[in-house]
Amino acid sequence: MTDDVTPRAGEMIWMHNTWMRYVATAADTDGRLAVLEQRLSPAGDPPRHVHANEDEAFYVLDGRLAATIGDDTTVSAGPGEFVFLPRGIPHSLHVQTDEVRCLVLLTPAGFERFFAAIGRPAPGNELPEPAAPDVAAVAAAAARYGVTVLPPG
């Protein structure tokens, strides 16, 4: 983790088995919106969690992504389709193909700093080698940004 949590447009990171490029950050939009390009694999599925401060949306460019929203609503999106995850409602994501490439929109901006806090610079456009995340450290960092990681189940 890093103490420099001010991401800048164009920067690329690896975070939780996911590649990300900052397209727009709070600094670019006066805090209203953050946009990230992501490449995900099933190894990067985040644990079930809930955002207190921002809505999250995924516009799928390649592959297929599913989201479980609340207790029982599952939606799936392929290229050209969109998944909206409102704040205050628990959700989880599931990569359904070998890889998904998507745009992530966060409104208002701010949560992109969490990715910077627990990520590391990516040397290029490739996905990182899969590795088990330190779930306790991720949950603690997420809490600092208004996200609660929920127990499985």
SEKOL-988688 format. One record per residue (C-alpha): y, x, z; residue in one letter; residue number from 1. Coordinates in steps of 0.02 Angstrom, whole numbers. Example, Ala and Ser with C-alpha at 12.3 -4.5 7.8 and 13.67 -1.06 7.14 Angstrom:
BEGIN
+--------+--------+--------+---------+-----+
:     yy :     xx :     zz : residuo : num :
+--------+--------+--------+---------+-----+
:   -225 :    615 :    390 :       A :   1 :
:    -53 :    684 :    357 :       S :   2 :
+--------+--------+--------+---------+-----+
//
This chain:
BEGIN
+--------+--------+--------+---------+-----+
:     yy :     xx :     zz : residuo : num :
+--------+--------+--------+---------+-----+
:      0 :      0 :      0 :       M :   1 :
:    177 :     54 :    -27 :       T :   2 :
:    343 :     29 :     62 :       D :   3 :
:    434 :     16 :   -105 :       D :   4 :
:    409 :   -168 :   -145 :       V :   5 :
:    545 :   -184 :   -277 :       T :   6 :
:    453 :   -207 :   -441 :       P :   7 :
:    547 :   -181 :   -603 :       R :   8 :
:    523 :   -262 :   -773 :       A :   9 :
:    405 :   -159 :   -879 :       G :  10 :
:    312 :    -78 :   -735 :       E :  11 :
:    122 :    -90 :   -740 :       M :  12 :
:      9 :    -96 :   -587 :       I :  13 :
:   -172 :   -119 :   -538 :       W :  14 :
:   -195 :   -244 :   -397 :       M :  15 :
:   -357 :   -320 :   -333 :       H :  16 :
:   -458 :   -273 :   -490 :       N :  17 :
:   -319 :   -344 :   -601 :       T :  18 :
:   -197 :   -261 :   -721 :       W :  19 :
:    -18 :   -325 :   -715 :       M :  20 :
:    144 :   -292 :   -808 :       R :  21 :
:    308 :   -357 :   -738 :       Y :  22 :
:    397 :   -455 :   -875 :       V :  23 :
:    539 :   -522 :   -766 :       A :  24 :
:    570 :   -504 :   -579 :       T :  25 :
:    690 :   -579 :   -452 :       A :  26 :
:    816 :   -446 :   -501 :       A :  27 :
:    814 :   -509 :   -681 :       D :  28 :
:    829 :   -695 :   -641 :       T :  29 :
:    939 :   -701 :   -487 :       D :  30 :
:    782 :   -743 :   -386 :       G :  31 :
:    739 :   -900 :   -484 :       R :  32 :
:    582 :   -845 :   -578 :       L :  33 :
:    460 :   -701 :   -594 :       A :  34 :
:    347 :   -678 :   -746 :       V :  35 :
:    198 :   -561 :   -753 :       L :  36 :
:     72 :   -524 :   -888 :       E :  37 :
:   -102 :   -509 :   -812 :       Q :  38 :
:   -274 :   -454 :   -870 :       R :  39 :
:   -409 :   -517 :   -753 :       L :  40 :
:   -597 :   -503 :   -741 :       S :  41 :
:   -716 :   -598 :   -626 :       P :  42 :
:   -704 :   -448 :   -507 :       A :  43 :
:   -522 :   -495 :   -477 :       G :  44 :
:   -546 :   -675 :   -422 :       D :  45 :
:   -430 :   -696 :   -272 :       P :  46 :
:   -491 :   -780 :   -113 :       P :  47 :
:   -440 :   -960 :    -80 :       R :  48 :
:   -260 :   -960 :    -19 :       H :  49 :
:   -102 :  -1064 :     -1 :       V :  50 :
:     79 :  -1018 :    -43 :       H :  51 :
:    217 :  -1079 :     73 :       A :  52 :
:    364 :  -1025 :    -35 :       N :  53 :
:    328 :  -1032 :   -221 :       E :  54 :
:    241 :  -1128 :   -358 :       D :  55 :
:    124 :  -1027 :   -468 :       E :  56 :
:     75 :  -1061 :   -648 :       A :  57 :
:    -42 :   -975 :   -771 :       F :  58 :
:    -21 :   -986 :   -960 :       Y :  59 :
:   -183 :   -923 :  -1038 :       V :  60 :
:   -168 :   -811 :  -1190 :       L :  61 :
:   -351 :   -757 :  -1207 :       D :  62 :
:   -511 :   -806 :  -1115 :       G :  63 :
:   -544 :   -951 :   -996 :       R :  64 :
:   -477 :   -973 :   -820 :       L :  65 :
:   -524 :  -1107 :   -693 :       A :  66 :
:   -431 :  -1156 :   -536 :       A :  67 :
:   -488 :  -1259 :   -388 :       T :  68 :
:   -338 :  -1351 :   -319 :       I :  69 :
:   -349 :  -1435 :   -150 :       G :  70 :
:   -523 :  -1482 :    -92 :       D :  71 :
:   -601 :  -1547 :   -251 :       D :  72 :
:   -492 :  -1537 :   -408 :       T :  73 :
:   -550 :  -1406 :   -532 :       T :  74 :
:   -456 :  -1375 :   -694 :       V :  75 :
:   -499 :  -1255 :   -833 :       S :  76 :
:   -383 :  -1179 :   -963 :       A :  77 :
:   -412 :  -1080 :  -1122 :       G :  78 :
:   -292 :  -1001 :  -1246 :       P :  79 :
:   -131 :  -1099 :  -1260 :       G :  80 :
:   -166 :  -1200 :  -1102 :       E :  81 :
:    -80 :  -1200 :   -933 :       F :  82 :
:   -133 :  -1214 :   -750 :       V :  83 :
:     -3 :  -1265 :   -620 :       F :  84 :
:    -31 :  -1223 :   -435 :       L :  85 :
:     99 :  -1307 :   -323 :       P :  86 :
:    154 :  -1227 :   -160 :       R :  87 :
:     78 :  -1297 :     -3 :       G :  88 :
:    -89 :  -1340 :    -84 :       I :  89 :
:   -238 :  -1221 :    -60 :       P :  90 :
:   -309 :  -1151 :   -221 :       H :  91 :
:   -426 :  -1021 :   -293 :       S :  92 :
:   -445 :   -946 :   -466 :       L :  93 :
:   -603 :   -908 :   -562 :       H :  94 :
:   -613 :   -803 :   -720 :       V :  95 :
:   -743 :   -889 :   -831 :       Q :  96 :
:   -753 :   -758 :   -969 :       T :  97 :
:   -771 :   -569 :   -967 :       D :  98 :
:   -581 :   -557 :   -966 :       E :  99 :
:   -429 :   -669 :   -960 :       V : 100 :
:   -256 :   -620 :  -1019 :       R : 101 :
:   -117 :   -734 :   -959 :       C : 102 :
:     63 :   -750 :   -910 :       L : 103 :
:     95 :   -791 :   -727 :       V : 104 :
:    254 :   -882 :   -679 :       L : 105 :
:    316 :   -885 :   -499 :       L : 106 :
:    459 :   -997 :   -447 :       T : 107 :
:    561 :   -952 :   -355 :       P : 108 :
:    536 :   -766 :   -377 :       A : 109 :
:    488 :   -653 :   -232 :       G : 110 :
:    299 :   -656 :   -222 :       F : 111 :
:    291 :   -523 :   -358 :       E : 112 :
:    338 :   -401 :   -219 :       R : 113 :
:    169 :   -436 :   -136 :       F : 114 :
:     81 :   -369 :   -292 :       F : 115 :
:    189 :   -213 :   -286 :       A : 116 :
:    156 :   -191 :   -100 :       A : 117 :
:    -34 :   -188 :   -115 :       I : 118 :
:    -50 :   -123 :   -294 :       G : 119 :
:    -38 :     49 :   -368 :       R : 120 :
:     39 :    110 :   -531 :       P : 121 :
:    -74 :     83 :   -682 :       A : 122 :
:    -88 :    231 :   -800 :       P : 123 :
:   -107 :    118 :   -952 :       G : 124 :
:   -159 :    -54 :  -1013 :       N : 125 :
:   -340 :    -48 :   -957 :       E : 126 :
:   -419 :   -146 :   -815 :       L : 127 :
:   -459 :    -42 :   -662 :       P : 128 :
:   -638 :     -1 :   -615 :       E : 129 :
:   -697 :   -142 :   -502 :       P : 130 :
:   -687 :   -102 :   -317 :       A : 131 :
:   -707 :   -207 :   -161 :       A : 132 :
:   -536 :   -250 :    -88 :       P : 133 :
:   -492 :   -227 :     94 :       D : 134 :
:   -483 :   -414 :    128 :       V : 135 :
:   -403 :   -393 :    301 :       A : 136 :
:   -264 :   -283 :    230 :       A : 137 :
:   -236 :   -402 :     84 :       V : 138 :
:   -227 :   -552 :    201 :       A : 139 :
:   -104 :   -462 :    317 :       A : 140 :
:      8 :   -413 :    171 :       A : 141 :
:     -2 :   -589 :     96 :       A : 142 :
:     54 :   -664 :    262 :       A : 143 :
:    212 :   -559 :    255 :       R : 144 :
:    253 :   -648 :     91 :       Y : 145 :
:    214 :   -825 :    149 :       G : 146 :
:     35 :   -837 :     86 :       V : 147 :
:   -112 :   -881 :    197 :       T : 148 :
:   -284 :   -821 :    144 :       V : 149 :
:   -410 :   -954 :    192 :       L : 150 :
:   -590 :   -930 :    248 :       P : 151 :
:   -724 :   -956 :    115 :       P : 152 :
:   -803 :  -1123 :    102 :       G : 153 :
+--------+--------+--------+---------+-----+
//
